[in-house]
């Protein structure tokens, strides 16, 4: 009886050697990679995420090393965390989900993206532009943020730390926005801000968290523009605007409007860009001051906000 014909009754031990035999059979018979993965899932009862790794013949440490190559050497990822993803259905963060898809060169369905059971792994059909770290899990994160911001105890130190994080991303944008690790780290901190915002908070704390979300979402939109993903840029700007509106901070709202004007210019819509820039100018005229950019990347910590014309 060949290795793939023995149906599973209970999931095999993580240390079972069946995957090695199945890889040998796959090489001999010329199986497609997906056939091998399906065989490991069916024969051993492993999750699809674990089956992907076993089909490649990698150890968990091998996988961790490959994820760090994508997300940066400073990425803090333990082998025990990967094991929980593979065995207990613990959901990786959006950044790690995207890294896993890149490592295995597949989509969310290919790594068992339904482990979340909340639609986190669902990708809209027909969206041909959505590729890379701005699609899939990141897009679901954006929708979660929109839902929270549209709906009507954290320590002050935690919120101050997140405000500092937003400033740091602004400073790093010019030199690191093109690096995969920059966007991955940004998504992790953005998700943390969203989870805190979803709690019942005093008004002041919620406004501060919305300021963090507006600034980080605006930075995501800027990266999207740089990568030519203009649809994603518009959507993340919508998230930034929802958050900025909740802060009632005219300076932050004007900065988001200015980013929208720049995006409109990239899309070849000068009339829209002019209208949005005028909106930003009116916001600052009602509250005169030299406006320091909410994210230093957009002109420096002391430069006034300028609008497109």
N, C-alpha and C positions, 0 to 999 in steps of 0.2 A: 504493500500500500504506500503511495507517495505521500509526502509530508502534508500537502494541502488537502488531502481527502479525509483527514481525521477530524470530524466535526467537534467543536468545543462543547463541553458541558458546563464547566466553570472556568473563569478567567485563569490563565496560567500564571505561574510565578513570574515576576519581572525578570528573573534570572534564567528563564527557560531558554533553551538553545534552538527552539523551532525556527526562529527567524533566520538563523544562519543556514539551516537546511532549505528553507524556502528561497533564500537569496540564491543559493546554488542551483536550485531547480529553475528559478526564474532566468538565470543566466543561460542555462542549458536549453531551455525551451523558448527563449526570446520573449518573455513576458514584458508588457509595458509596465512602467513604474506603478501606475494606478492599480494594475492587476495584482502586483506583488503586495501593495499596501492592503488591498481588499482581502487578500489571502491571509495576511498576518492578523487582521482584525477578526476574520471569520474563524480561523483555526485556533488562535490563542486567546481571543476575547479581550485584547488590549484596546485602549482608546485609539482613535485615528491619529491623534497627536503622537502617541508613543509609537504607533506603527510606522509613521513617517520616519522617525529616527532610526528604528530598527531596520527599516528597508534600506537605509543608507549605510547601515553597519556602524553607526556612531555610538560612542558612549555619551552619557549626559555631559561629562566634562568637554567632550568634543563639541557638543551643541552649544554649551555656554561660551566656549571660545569663539564660535562663529557668530553668535549674537553680539558679543563684545566687538567683533570686527565691524559690525554694522552700526552699533549704537555708541561705540567709543570705549576705550580701554578703562575708563573710570566707572563704567556701568557696574552697579552693585547687584549681582545676580548670583545666587547660591544654587548649587546642584539640588539641594533639598527643595527649593522653590519649583524648579523644573519638574521634579518628581511629583510634587503635588498637582501641578498642572496636568500631568499625564495620567495620574491615578485617581485623584479625588474630584476631578472636574472643577477645581479652583480656577477662576477666570483670570488669565493674564491681563495686564493693563493694555489699553489701546496701542501704546508704543511697542510693547513686547509682542502683541498679536501681529503687528505689522512686520516686526523683525523676523518672527517665525515664518510668516508668509514669504519674506524675501529669502531666508535661508533655504527653505524647501522649494522655492520657486513655484508657489501655488497660491490659490486664493483661500479665503476663510473656510470654505467647504472642505478643502483639501486637508485642513488640519483639524477638522471636527469643530468648525466655528459655532456649532449650536450648543456648546457646553454652557453658554450663558443662559440659555432658555428665555431670554428677554428680547430676542431679536438683535442682539449685539452683533451677531455674525451675519446678518442679512445684508446683502448688497443689492442696490437697485439695478434692475435690468435695463439695458439700453444706455447706460451712462458711459459712453466710450471714452470720455475725457478723464474719468476718475481712475488714476493709477498712482501707485507709490504711497508714501506715508500720509498723504492728504485724503486717501480714500478708505473705504471699508470701516475698520474700527474707529478711525479718527472722525469719519463722517457721522457715525453713531454717537460719538462723544459730543459733537456739535449739536445734534438733535436733542440730546439729553440736556445740554446747557440751555438751548432755546426753550424747552419745556419748563425747566426750573425758573428761568428768568421771566417767562410769560405768566406764570402762576404767582398768583399773589401768595452744652455751653463750652462757646469757643473762647480760649484765653486771648487777651489783647496781644500777648507775646506772639501767638501763632499768626494772628492777622498782620502784625508788624513784620514778621518774618516773610510772609507772602508778598507784602508790599515791597520789601527789599528785593525779593526774588524777581518781581516784575521790573524793577529798576535795573537789576543785573542783566536780564535778557535784553533790555533796551541797549545797554552798553555793548553787549556781545554781538548784537545783530549784524553790525557792519563787517565783522571779521569772521563770524562763524555761521551765518545763516545758511550757507551752502553745504555745511557738514551735516550728515545724517543724524549725528548725535544731538545737534542743537534742537531740531524739531522734535525728536523723541523725548528729550528731557523736558521741553516746553509742554508737550502733551501731558506728561506725568504730573507736572505742577498745576496745569490747568484743570486736570481731573480732580486733584486734591481740593482746589478752590471750589469747584462745582459741588463736591460732596459736602463741604462745610456750608455752602450757601443753601443747600437743601434742608438745613435745620432751621428750627425756630430761633431767630437771633434778634438782639436789639437792633434798632434801626441803624445806628451808627456803624455797627459791625457789618451788617449786611451791605451798607453802602460801600464800605472799604473793600469787601470781597468782590462786589460788583465792579469796583474800579480795577482790581487785579484782573478779573475776567475780561473786561473791556480792553485793557492794555495788551494782555497776552493774545486775545482773539485777534486784535488788530495786527499784531506781529505775525500771526499765522497767515492772515490775509496777505501781508506783504511778501512773505515767503512764497505763497501761492502765485502772486503776480510775477515774481522773479522766475518761477518755473513754468509760466505760461498756462497755469490752471486757473483761468479767469472765473469759471463758474464757482469753483471752491472759494476763490477770493471774495466774490460777492456774498456767498452764504456766511462765511466767517465774519465779514463786515456787518451783516445783519445781526449776528450774535453780539458783536462788539457794540452795536448801536443799542440793542435791548439792554445790555448791561450799563452802558454809559447813561442812557435815559433814566435808569433807576437811581443812579448816583445824584442826579440833578446838578451835576458839575458842568457848567457851560464850557469850560476850557477842555475838558475831556470829550464832551460831545462835539466840540468844534474840531478836535484832532481826528476823531472817527470820521466826521463828515469830510475832512480834507483827504483822508485815506480813500474814501469812496470816490472823491473827485479824481484822484490819481488813477484809480482802477478804471473809472469810466473813460479816461483818456487812453488807457491801454486797450480798451475795448473799441476804440474808434467812435466814441459818443461825446464829442466836445460840448454839445448843448447840455446834456445831462451833467457833465463835469462842471460847467459854468454855474448851473443852478445849484448844485451841491456845494460848490465853493462859496457861492454867495450866501448860502445858509450858514456855513461856518463863519463867514465874516460877520454876519448879523449877530450870531451868538456872542462873538467877542466884543462887538460894539456895545451890546447891552451891558456888558460887564468889563469895562475898560481896564486893561493892565497889560504889561508885557508878559505874554503867555509863554511859559517854559513848556516845552514839549513833554507830554506824559511819559513818553519813552525816548530817552536821549538819542536813540539811533536815528530819529527823524529830524535831526538838526542840531543836536547838542543840548546840554542841560541849560544853557542860557539863551539860546537863540529863540526869537519870537516865532510864533506859528505863521506861516505864509500860506496863501491860498492860490489855487490855479486860476488862471483867467483865460 
